[in-house]
Amino acid sequence: MKNNLKTHRFTIRLSEDELQTLCRIAHREGFYPSAIVRHLIIRFLENRQALGGINGQAIA
């Protein structure tokens, strides 16, 4: 999970308000919106891995 090579893309759907809010926050924080989304996904995956919930295992 520590591979920094970004070679895949996928689409997420946000409402216009959600997108505007994300872009506003990203601009204020000095990041691209995609960097924030990647960061949140990575945190989610690391959290699930720490709980033992990746690779088909149930999470309590």
PDB file of N, CA, C and O in Angstrom:
ATOM      1  N   MET A   1       0.812  -1.196   0.000  1.00  0.00           N
ATOM      2  CA  MET A   1       0.000   0.000   0.000  1.00  0.00           C
ATOM      3  C   MET A   1       0.862   1.270   0.000  1.00  0.00           C
ATOM      4  O   MET A   1       0.327   2.371  -0.132  1.00  0.00           O
ATOM      5  N   LYS A   2       2.157   1.137   0.143  1.00  0.00           N
ATOM      6  CA  LYS A   2       3.045   2.290   0.182  1.00  0.00           C
ATOM      7  C   LYS A   2       3.543   2.693  -1.208  1.00  0.00           C
ATOM      8  O   LYS A   2       4.368   3.599  -1.320  1.00  0.00           O
ATOM      9  N   ASN A   3       3.062   2.041  -2.264  1.00  0.00           N
ATOM     10  CA  ASN A   3       3.466   2.368  -3.618  1.00  0.00           C
ATOM     11  C   ASN A   3       2.935   3.743  -3.998  1.00  0.00           C
ATOM     12  O   ASN A   3       1.724   3.962  -3.999  1.00  0.00           O
ATOM     13  N   ASN A   4       3.836   4.676  -4.322  1.00  0.00           N
ATOM     14  CA  ASN A   4       3.436   6.033  -4.667  1.00  0.00           C
ATOM     15  C   ASN A   4       3.148   6.219  -6.148  1.00  0.00           C
ATOM     16  O   ASN A   4       2.812   7.326  -6.570  1.00  0.00           O
ATOM     17  N   LEU A   5       3.270   5.162  -6.951  1.00  0.00           N
ATOM     18  CA  LEU A   5       3.017   5.243  -8.368  1.00  0.00           C
ATOM     19  C   LEU A   5       1.514   5.300  -8.609  1.00  0.00           C
ATOM     20  O   LEU A   5       0.794   4.358  -8.277  1.00  0.00           O
ATOM     21  N   LYS A   6       1.043   6.392  -9.180  1.00  0.00           N
ATOM     22  CA  LYS A   6      -0.388   6.563  -9.422  1.00  0.00           C
ATOM     23  C   LYS A   6      -0.677   6.277 -10.889  1.00  0.00           C
ATOM     24  O   LYS A   6      -0.420   7.113 -11.755  1.00  0.00           O
ATOM     25  N   THR A   7      -1.211   5.097 -11.160  1.00  0.00           N
ATOM     26  CA  THR A   7      -1.405   4.691 -12.546  1.00  0.00           C
ATOM     27  C   THR A   7      -2.860   4.397 -12.894  1.00  0.00           C
ATOM     28  O   THR A   7      -3.169   4.126 -14.054  1.00  0.00           O
ATOM     29  N   HIS A   8      -3.752   4.445 -11.919  1.00  0.00           N
ATOM     30  CA  HIS A   8      -5.147   4.118 -12.182  1.00  0.00           C
ATOM     31  C   HIS A   8      -6.050   5.311 -11.880  1.00  0.00           C
ATOM     32  O   HIS A   8      -5.747   6.149 -11.031  1.00  0.00           O
ATOM     33  N   ARG A   9      -7.152   5.359 -12.592  1.00  0.00           N
ATOM     34  CA  ARG A   9      -8.149   6.401 -12.391  1.00  0.00           C
ATOM     35  C   ARG A   9      -9.504   5.757 -12.198  1.00  0.00           C
ATOM     36  O   ARG A   9      -9.761   4.657 -12.688  1.00  0.00           O
ATOM     37  N   PHE A  10     -10.368   6.453 -11.481  1.00  0.00           N
ATOM     38  CA  PHE A  10     -11.766   6.053 -11.421  1.00  0.00           C
ATOM     39  C   PHE A  10     -12.603   7.290 -11.151  1.00  0.00           C
ATOM     40  O   PHE A  10     -12.083   8.324 -10.732  1.00  0.00           O
ATOM     41  N   THR A  11     -13.876   7.180 -11.386  1.00  0.00           N
ATOM     42  CA  THR A  11     -14.784   8.314 -11.276  1.00  0.00           C
ATOM     43  C   THR A  11     -15.547   8.259  -9.967  1.00  0.00           C
ATOM     44  O   THR A  11     -16.012   7.201  -9.545  1.00  0.00           O
ATOM     45  N   ILE A  12     -15.667   9.408  -9.333  1.00  0.00           N
ATOM     46  CA  ILE A  12     -16.569   9.525  -8.180  1.00  0.00           C
ATOM     47  C   ILE A  12     -17.609  10.578  -8.539  1.00  0.00           C
ATOM     48  O   ILE A  12     -17.348  11.478  -9.337  1.00  0.00           O
ATOM     49  N   ARG A  13     -18.758  10.457  -7.958  1.00  0.00           N
ATOM     50  CA  ARG A  13     -19.834  11.401  -8.248  1.00  0.00           C
ATOM     51  C   ARG A  13     -20.134  12.216  -7.002  1.00  0.00           C
ATOM     52  O   ARG A  13     -20.374  11.671  -5.924  1.00  0.00           O
ATOM     53  N   LEU A  14     -20.116  13.525  -7.168  1.00  0.00           N
ATOM     54  CA  LEU A  14     -20.428  14.450  -6.090  1.00  0.00           C
ATOM     55  C   LEU A  14     -21.506  15.405  -6.584  1.00  0.00           C
ATOM     56  O   LEU A  14     -21.625  15.669  -7.780  1.00  0.00           O
ATOM     57  N   SER A  15     -22.280  15.910  -5.647  1.00  0.00           N
ATOM     58  CA  SER A  15     -23.225  16.953  -6.023  1.00  0.00           C
ATOM     59  C   SER A  15     -22.439  18.220  -6.334  1.00  0.00           C
ATOM     60  O   SER A  15     -21.263  18.325  -5.984  1.00  0.00           O
ATOM     61  N   GLU A  16     -23.071  19.164  -6.979  1.00  0.00           N
ATOM     62  CA  GLU A  16     -22.406  20.429  -7.293  1.00  0.00           C
ATOM     63  C   GLU A  16     -21.932  21.116  -6.018  1.00  0.00           C
ATOM     64  O   GLU A  16     -20.828  21.660  -5.973  1.00  0.00           O
ATOM     65  N   ASP A  17     -22.764  21.091  -4.985  1.00  0.00           N
ATOM     66  CA  ASP A  17     -22.382  21.701  -3.705  1.00  0.00           C
ATOM     67  C   ASP A  17     -21.186  21.003  -3.079  1.00  0.00           C
ATOM     68  O   ASP A  17     -20.280  21.658  -2.562  1.00  0.00           O
ATOM     69  N   GLU A  18     -21.180  19.673  -3.124  1.00  0.00           N
ATOM     70  CA  GLU A  18     -20.054  18.918  -2.556  1.00  0.00           C
ATOM     71  C   GLU A  18     -18.758  19.233  -3.296  1.00  0.00           C
ATOM     72  O   GLU A  18     -17.712  19.421  -2.676  1.00  0.00           O
ATOM     73  N   LEU A  19     -18.832  19.289  -4.611  1.00  0.00           N
ATOM     74  CA  LEU A  19     -17.646  19.594  -5.404  1.00  0.00           C
ATOM     75  C   LEU A  19     -17.143  21.004  -5.121  1.00  0.00           C
ATOM     76  O   LEU A  19     -15.941  21.215  -4.957  1.00  0.00           O
ATOM     77  N   GLN A  20     -18.045  21.959  -5.063  1.00  0.00           N
ATOM     78  CA  GLN A  20     -17.646  23.337  -4.772  1.00  0.00           C
ATOM     79  C   GLN A  20     -16.992  23.439  -3.398  1.00  0.00           C
ATOM     80  O   GLN A  20     -15.988  24.131  -3.228  1.00  0.00           O
ATOM     81  N   THR A  21     -17.570  22.743  -2.420  1.00  0.00           N
ATOM     82  CA  THR A  21     -16.997  22.766  -1.073  1.00  0.00           C
ATOM     83  C   THR A  21     -15.616  22.132  -1.064  1.00  0.00           C
ATOM     84  O   THR A  21     -14.682  22.680  -0.480  1.00  0.00           O
ATOM     85  N   LEU A  22     -15.483  20.974  -1.714  1.00  0.00           N
ATOM     86  CA  LEU A  22     -14.180  20.308  -1.793  1.00  0.00           C
ATOM     87  C   LEU A  22     -13.143  21.208  -2.453  1.00  0.00           C
ATOM     88  O   LEU A  22     -12.025  21.333  -1.953  1.00  0.00           O
ATOM     89  N   CYS A  23     -13.498  21.831  -3.560  1.00  0.00           N
ATOM     90  CA  CYS A  23     -12.564  22.704  -4.275  1.00  0.00           C
ATOM     91  C   CYS A  23     -12.205  23.928  -3.434  1.00  0.00           C
ATOM     92  O   CYS A  23     -11.053  24.361  -3.431  1.00  0.00           O
ATOM     93  N   ARG A  24     -13.166  24.476  -2.737  1.00  0.00           N
ATOM     94  CA  ARG A  24     -12.902  25.643  -1.893  1.00  0.00           C
ATOM     95  C   ARG A  24     -11.927  25.290  -0.766  1.00  0.00           C
ATOM     96  O   ARG A  24     -10.980  26.030  -0.497  1.00  0.00           O
ATOM     97  N   ILE A  25     -12.170  24.160  -0.117  1.00  0.00           N
ATOM     98  CA  ILE A  25     -11.286  23.718   0.963  1.00  0.00           C
ATOM     99  C   ILE A  25      -9.898  23.394   0.414  1.00  0.00           C
ATOM    100  O   ILE A  25      -8.888  23.780   1.003  1.00  0.00           O
ATOM    101  N   ALA A  26      -9.850  22.693  -0.704  1.00  0.00           N
ATOM    102  CA  ALA A  26      -8.561  22.340  -1.303  1.00  0.00           C
ATOM    103  C   ALA A  26      -7.756  23.597  -1.628  1.00  0.00           C
ATOM    104  O   ALA A  26      -6.563  23.672  -1.334  1.00  0.00           O
ATOM    105  N   HIS A  27      -8.407  24.563  -2.227  1.00  0.00           N
ATOM    106  CA  HIS A  27      -7.718  25.814  -2.575  1.00  0.00           C
ATOM    107  C   HIS A  27      -7.203  26.510  -1.316  1.00  0.00           C
ATOM    108  O   HIS A  27      -6.064  26.976  -1.279  1.00  0.00           O
ATOM    109  N   ARG A  28      -8.043  26.577  -0.291  1.00  0.00           N
ATOM    110  CA  ARG A  28      -7.654  27.226   0.958  1.00  0.00           C
ATOM    111  C   ARG A  28      -6.465  26.527   1.608  1.00  0.00           C
ATOM    112  O   ARG A  28      -5.597  27.180   2.187  1.00  0.00           O
ATOM    113  N   GLU A  29      -6.427  25.186   1.513  1.00  0.00           N
ATOM    114  CA  GLU A  29      -5.362  24.400   2.145  1.00  0.00           C
ATOM    115  C   GLU A  29      -4.119  24.247   1.262  1.00  0.00           C
ATOM    116  O   GLU A  29      -3.087  23.749   1.712  1.00  0.00           O
ATOM    117  N   GLY A  30      -4.228  24.680   0.005  1.00  0.00           N
ATOM    118  CA  GLY A  30      -3.084  24.605  -0.896  1.00  0.00           C
ATOM    119  C   GLY A  30      -2.901  23.247  -1.555  1.00  0.00           C
ATOM    120  O   GLY A  30      -1.785  22.880  -1.921  1.00  0.00           O
ATOM    121  N   PHE A  31      -3.989  22.498  -1.711  1.00  0.00           N
ATOM    122  CA  PHE A  31      -3.931  21.177  -2.341  1.00  0.00           C
ATOM    123  C   PHE A  31      -4.871  21.127  -3.533  1.00  0.00           C
ATOM    124  O   PHE A  31      -5.767  21.959  -3.675  1.00  0.00           O
ATOM    125  N   TYR A  32      -4.650  20.140  -4.382  1.00  0.00           N
ATOM    126  CA  TYR A  32      -5.630  19.822  -5.416  1.00  0.00           C
ATOM    127  C   TYR A  32      -6.722  18.974  -4.773  1.00  0.00           C
ATOM    128  O   TYR A  32      -6.442  18.225  -3.837  1.00  0.00           O
ATOM    129  N   PRO A  33      -7.966  19.075  -5.258  1.00  0.00           N
ATOM    130  CA  PRO A  33      -9.030  18.223  -4.724  1.00  0.00           C
ATOM    131  C   PRO A  33      -8.679  16.730  -4.804  1.00  0.00           C
ATOM    132  O   PRO A  33      -9.003  15.969  -3.893  1.00  0.00           O
ATOM    133  N   SER A  34      -8.026  16.318  -5.878  1.00  0.00           N
ATOM    134  CA  SER A  34      -7.668  14.906  -6.026  1.00  0.00           C
ATOM    135  C   SER A  34      -6.700  14.455  -4.936  1.00  0.00           C
ATOM    136  O   SER A  34      -6.754  13.303  -4.506  1.00  0.00           O
ATOM    137  N   ALA A  35      -5.821  15.338  -4.487  1.00  0.00           N
ATOM    138  CA  ALA A  35      -4.885  14.985  -3.415  1.00  0.00           C
ATOM    139  C   ALA A  35      -5.635  14.734  -2.112  1.00  0.00           C
ATOM    140  O   ALA A  35      -5.284  13.831  -1.354  1.00  0.00           O
ATOM    141  N   ILE A  36      -6.660  15.528  -1.855  1.00  0.00           N
ATOM    142  CA  ILE A  36      -7.460  15.334  -0.643  1.00  0.00           C
ATOM    143  C   ILE A  36      -8.207  14.006  -0.708  1.00  0.00           C
ATOM    144  O   ILE A  36      -8.239  13.259   0.270  1.00  0.00           O
ATOM    145  N   VAL A  37      -8.801  13.717  -1.849  1.00  0.00           N
ATOM    146  CA  VAL A  37      -9.529  12.447  -2.008  1.00  0.00           C
ATOM    147  C   VAL A  37      -8.575  11.267  -1.849  1.00  0.00           C
ATOM    148  O   VAL A  37      -8.904  10.300  -1.161  1.00  0.00           O
ATOM    149  N   ARG A  38      -7.387  11.330  -2.479  1.00  0.00           N
ATOM    150  CA  ARG A  38      -6.401  10.248  -2.321  1.00  0.00           C
ATOM    151  C   ARG A  38      -6.020  10.067  -0.865  1.00  0.00           C
ATOM    152  O   ARG A  38      -5.956   8.942  -0.369  1.00  0.00           O
ATOM    153  N   HIS A  39      -5.765  11.175  -0.178  1.00  0.00           N
ATOM    154  CA  HIS A  39      -5.384  11.122   1.235  1.00  0.00           C
ATOM    155  C   HIS A  39      -6.469  10.427   2.066  1.00  0.00           C
ATOM    156  O   HIS A  39      -6.167   9.572   2.898  1.00  0.00           O
ATOM    157  N   LEU A  40      -7.717  10.796   1.837  1.00  0.00           N
ATOM    158  CA  LEU A  40      -8.815  10.191   2.600  1.00  0.00           C
ATOM    159  C   LEU A  40      -8.963   8.698   2.306  1.00  0.00           C
ATOM    160  O   LEU A  40      -9.223   7.906   3.211  1.00  0.00           O
ATOM    161  N   ILE A  41      -8.798   8.323   1.049  1.00  0.00           N
ATOM    162  CA  ILE A  41      -8.882   6.902   0.686  1.00  0.00           C
ATOM    163  C   ILE A  41      -7.746   6.126   1.339  1.00  0.00           C
ATOM    164  O   ILE A  41      -7.968   5.047   1.891  1.00  0.00           O
ATOM    165  N   ILE A  42      -6.539   6.663   1.282  1.00  0.00           N
ATOM    166  CA  ILE A  42      -5.389   5.989   1.900  1.00  0.00           C
ATOM    167  C   ILE A  42      -5.610   5.823   3.397  1.00  0.00           C
ATOM    168  O   ILE A  42      -5.347   4.752   3.944  1.00  0.00           O
ATOM    169  N   ARG A  43      -6.088   6.868   4.067  1.00  0.00           N
ATOM    170  CA  ARG A  43      -6.365   6.769   5.516  1.00  0.00           C
ATOM    171  C   ARG A  43      -7.411   5.704   5.792  1.00  0.00           C
ATOM    172  O   ARG A  43      -7.265   4.920   6.731  1.00  0.00           O
ATOM    173  N   PHE A  44      -8.468   5.666   4.982  1.00  0.00           N
ATOM    174  CA  PHE A  44      -9.523   4.661   5.142  1.00  0.00           C
ATOM    175  C   PHE A  44      -8.944   3.255   5.004  1.00  0.00           C
ATOM    176  O   PHE A  44      -9.219   2.388   5.833  1.00  0.00           O
ATOM    177  N   LEU A  45      -8.144   3.025   3.964  1.00  0.00           N
ATOM    178  CA  LEU A  45      -7.567   1.702   3.731  1.00  0.00           C
ATOM    179  C   LEU A  45      -6.600   1.303   4.842  1.00  0.00           C
ATOM    180  O   LEU A  45      -6.603   0.152   5.280  1.00  0.00           O
ATOM    181  N   GLU A  46      -5.781   2.235   5.296  1.00  0.00           N
ATOM    182  CA  GLU A  46      -4.850   1.936   6.386  1.00  0.00           C
ATOM    183  C   GLU A  46      -5.608   1.604   7.668  1.00  0.00           C
ATOM    184  O   GLU A  46      -5.216   0.709   8.416  1.00  0.00           O
ATOM    185  N   ASN A  47      -6.693   2.333   7.914  1.00  0.00           N
ATOM    186  CA  ASN A  47      -7.510   2.070   9.096  1.00  0.00           C
ATOM    187  C   ASN A  47      -8.120   0.676   9.018  1.00  0.00           C
ATOM    188  O   ASN A  47      -8.100  -0.065  10.001  1.00  0.00           O
ATOM    189  N   ARG A  48      -8.650   0.321   7.883  1.00  0.00           N
ATOM    190  CA  ARG A  48      -9.262  -1.004   7.716  1.00  0.00           C
ATOM    191  C   ARG A  48      -8.212  -2.098   7.832  1.00  0.00           C
ATOM    192  O   ARG A  48      -8.468  -3.151   8.415  1.00  0.00           O
ATOM    193  N   GLN A  49      -7.037  -1.853   7.280  1.00  0.00           N
ATOM    194  CA  GLN A  49      -5.971  -2.848   7.367  1.00  0.00           C
ATOM    195  C   GLN A  49      -5.565  -3.046   8.825  1.00  0.00           C
ATOM    196  O   GLN A  49      -5.324  -4.173   9.257  1.00  0.00           O
ATOM    197  N   ALA A  50      -5.490  -1.963   9.574  1.00  0.00           N
ATOM    198  CA  ALA A  50      -5.119  -2.065  11.000  1.00  0.00           C
ATOM    199  C   ALA A  50      -6.162  -2.841  11.797  1.00  0.00           C
ATOM    200  O   ALA A  50      -5.841  -3.496  12.788  1.00  0.00           O
ATOM    201  N   LEU A  51      -7.430  -2.759  11.346  1.00  0.00           N
ATOM    202  CA  LEU A  51      -8.496  -3.505  12.016  1.00  0.00           C
ATOM    203  C   LEU A  51      -8.620  -4.931  11.498  1.00  0.00           C
ATOM    204  O   LEU A  51      -9.456  -5.697  11.980  1.00  0.00           O
ATOM    205  N   GLY A  52      -7.807  -5.288  10.534  1.00  0.00           N
ATOM    206  CA  GLY A  52      -7.850  -6.645   9.979  1.00  0.00           C
ATOM    207  C   GLY A  52      -9.012  -6.851   9.021  1.00  0.00           C
ATOM    208  O   GLY A  52      -9.481  -7.977   8.856  1.00  0.00           O
ATOM    209  N   GLY A  53      -9.484  -5.786   8.388  1.00  0.00           N
ATOM    210  CA  GLY A  53     -10.664  -5.895   7.551  1.00  0.00           C
ATOM    211  C   GLY A  53     -10.417  -5.822   6.072  1.00  0.00           C
ATOM    212  O   GLY A  53     -11.332  -5.488   5.319  1.00  0.00           O
ATOM    213  N   ILE A  54      -9.237  -6.115   5.629  1.00  0.00           N
ATOM    214  CA  ILE A  54      -8.948  -6.128   4.192  1.00  0.00           C
ATOM    215  C   ILE A  54      -8.758  -7.583   3.771  1.00  0.00           C
ATOM    216  O   ILE A  54      -8.452  -8.435   4.606  1.00  0.00           O
ATOM    217  N   ASN A  55      -8.934  -7.864   2.517  1.00  0.00           N
ATOM    218  CA  ASN A  55      -8.803  -9.210   1.939  1.00  0.00           C
ATOM    219  C   ASN A  55      -9.971 -10.108   2.338  1.00  0.00           C
ATOM    220  O   ASN A  55      -9.785 -11.286   2.643  1.00  0.00           O
ATOM    221  N   GLY A  56     -11.178  -9.537   2.332  1.00  0.00           N
ATOM    222  CA  GLY A  56     -12.365 -10.337   2.550  1.00  0.00           C
ATOM    223  C   GLY A  56     -12.682 -10.672   3.990  1.00  0.00           C
ATOM    224  O   GLY A  56     -13.636 -11.404   4.255  1.00  0.00           O
ATOM    225  N   GLN A  57     -11.919 -10.164   4.911  1.00  0.00           N
ATOM    226  CA  GLN A  57     -12.194 -10.440   6.317  1.00  0.00           C
ATOM    227  C   GLN A  57     -13.250  -9.485   6.833  1.00  0.00           C
ATOM    228  O   GLN A  57     -13.275  -8.314   6.452  1.00  0.00           O
ATOM    229  N   ALA A  58     -14.108  -9.970   7.686  1.00  0.00           N
ATOM    230  CA  ALA A  58     -15.146  -9.132   8.276  1.00  0.00           C
ATOM    231  C   ALA A  58     -14.551  -8.202   9.325  1.00  0.00           C
ATOM    232  O   ALA A  58     -13.584  -8.542  10.007  1.00  0.00           O
ATOM    233  N   ILE A  59     -15.146  -7.030   9.436  1.00  0.00           N
ATOM    234  CA  ILE A  59     -14.760  -6.084  10.469  1.00  0.00           C
ATOM    235  C   ILE A  59     -15.844  -6.041  11.509  1.00  0.00           C
ATOM    236  O   ILE A  59     -17.020  -5.874  11.186  1.00  0.00           O
ATOM    237  N   ALA A  60     -15.455  -6.193  12.759  1.00  0.00           N
ATOM    238  CA  ALA A  60     -16.445  -6.200  13.842  1.00  0.00           C
ATOM    239  C   ALA A  60     -17.035  -4.832  14.068  1.00  0.00           C
ATOM    240  O   ALA A  60     -17.884  -4.663  14.943  1.00  0.00           O
TER     241      ALA A  60
END
